[in-house]
Amino acid sequence: MVELQYPFTGSWRVQNSPADRVPSHGTPLLGTSYAIDFTPVDGNGRSARFTLASLFRPEPPEHFVGFGRTVTAPVSGMVRAAHDGEADHAAFRGFPSIGYAAAQARRVREGWLGLAGNHVIVESAGLFVALCHLRQGSVRVRPGQRVECGEVVGACGNSGNSTEPHLHVQAMDSPNPQQASAVPVTFPGGLPRNGTVLSL
């Protein structure tokens, strides 16, 4: 198990927590068994204003309060991967659509890059921590660069397999998610459960 610092400040809602089920994302593939998601929210616990149209239409990621919020390194270590350039696509919080399902199937076929989108992987004490779905153009680090815990590495986005702007965090025993085994994570005070709103 690896203890991480929270890679953000402000208010974020916990989703897909391994405190509630393992594998947390419904599959052990790509080292995701103990992954956890954090969605930025406002003072009322909402990621964005929700209307009837939200059920039926895609929404620009800019409508979400956390789009572009700062993401920091949860550990000190060496950057092993840093990918940028994937577009932030529209968010979809409503009923499943044929268009979104088709795009999701394409991302699955693309493997790690299609699912993670823009991301950073930091190596620390022989483990590899991935921060995924970062905003296009926000990644500030490069492979081989040393980063300190709390240093800015990018911003929250909606790239990859993401239905709304959020941050996906996972730890692995290899820098290659295709070959990695998942490593359990925890945070100061313990592993938060689904629905918890963190205010840091």
N, C-alpha and C positions, 0 to 999 in steps of 0.2 A: 504493500500500500504506500502511496505517496501523498504527503500533505501539501496542498497547494494554497497559495494566497488567492483571494478572489481577484480576478483580472479586470476589475472595474470599480467605479464608485457610483453612487446614486442608487436608485431603486430598480431592482430587477426581480422578476418572478421566476421561480424554479419550475422547470418542466423536464419530463423524461428522466427523473432522478433514479439512480440505482438504489437509493434508500427505499424505494417503493417496489421495484422489480428488477431482476437481472435475467436476461440482458435488457438493459434499460430502453433500448431502441427497437426491441423485438427481434434482434438478430445478433449473433456473435461475429459476423463478418466485419472485416476491416478494423478489427480491434475496438469495436464499439460497445462491448458488453457492459462496461462501467461508465460510459459517456454520460454527460449531463448537459442540459441546455438552460440558458438564462435569457429571458426576454425582457428588454428594458420597458419600464412602465412609468406612468406619471404618478402624481400624488394620490390619485384615486384607484391606482392599481390597473390602469388601462394602458395597453400598448398603442392604441389609437382610438379615435371616436368610432363607434360601431353604429351603422345605420342599416336600414333594410337593404340598401344597395350593396352593402358589404357581403351579404349572403350570396349575391349573384354575379358580382363583377370584380375583376382584379383591381387592386388599389396600388397607386404609386408608392414605392418604399418611403419616399419623402414625407408621406402623411403620418408616418409612425414616429413617436417621440424619441425613440432610441436610435434611429437611423443616423449613423455618424458618431455615436457616442464612443468615447475613447476606450480602447482595449489595451491592457498592460500585460506584461509577462508575469505569470503566476509563480515562476521560479527563476532563479539565476542560472545561467548556463550558456550554451553555444547554440546559435541558430543553425539547424540542420536543413531546413527547407523554408522557403518564403515564396509564395506564389501570388501574383496579382494579375489583373487584366481581365478577369471574368466579369461579365456584366451583372449588375444588380437588377434582377427581374422583378416584375410586378408581384405583389403579395396577394395571397388568396386565403381568406378566412371562412369562406362560405361553403356551399354545397360542392361536392366534387364535380369537376368539369372535364370534358374530353380533352380540351387543350392542355390543362395542367397535368392530367394523367399521362398524356403523350410525352410531355416535356420531362416528367419524372422518370418515365421508362427510358428515355434517352440518357438521362443523367446516370441511371443505374448501369446502363451499358458502358458508359464512359469510365466507370470505376471510381477510384478515390477522388480524382480531380473533379469529375462531374458532380459528386456528392458533397465534397468539402468546399468547393468553390475557392475563393481566395483564402489563403490560410498561411499560418506560421507553425513550424514545429521546432520546439526548443529541447535540446538534450540537457539533462541534469542528473548527475549521479547514475549514469547508465540507463536512465529512462527517458522517454520521449513524449513530450506534452504538446498536443495539437490544439490550436485555436482556429475555428473554421467559420465560414460564411462572412468573411470580412468584406468591407465596402471596397468596391473597385477604386484603385488609385490611392488607397489609404495605407498600404503596407510600408512601414518605415525601416525595416531591417532586411538584411541579406544573409545568405548562407555563409557560415564561417565567422559571423559577427558575435561577439560576446554581449549578452544583455544581462542586466541586473533585474531582480524581482521588483516590479512596480514601474519598470521602464515602458514607455509607450511603444507598442509594436504595430498598431493599426487602429481601425475603427469598426464598429458594429455595422454589418451590412446585410444584404439579402442575396448573396451569390450562392451557387450550388443548390443542393436539395433543401430549400428553405421556404416555408410558406409565409413567413413574415420576418422582419429583421430580428435576429437573435444571435447569440454566441453559443457555439457547440464546443465543449471542452472534453478531451479524452487523453488518457495516458496509455502508453504502449511500451513493450520491451524491444521494439525495433523501429528504426526510422521509416521503414517501408510498411505502410498499413496493410498491404496485400499479404505480408508474411507475419505480421505482428500478432502477439497475444495481448489481450487487454490487461491493464493493471488497475486495481481499485484505487479510487481517489477519495480524499477527504479534505476538509477545510477547517480553519480555526473554529472551534465550537462544535464540530461534527458535520456530518453529511446532511444537508437540508432535504426535506421531503417536497414532493410535488405541491405546487400551490403556494409555497412559502414566498413571501415578498421580502427580499433582503434590502435593507437601507444602510448603505455604507458611506 
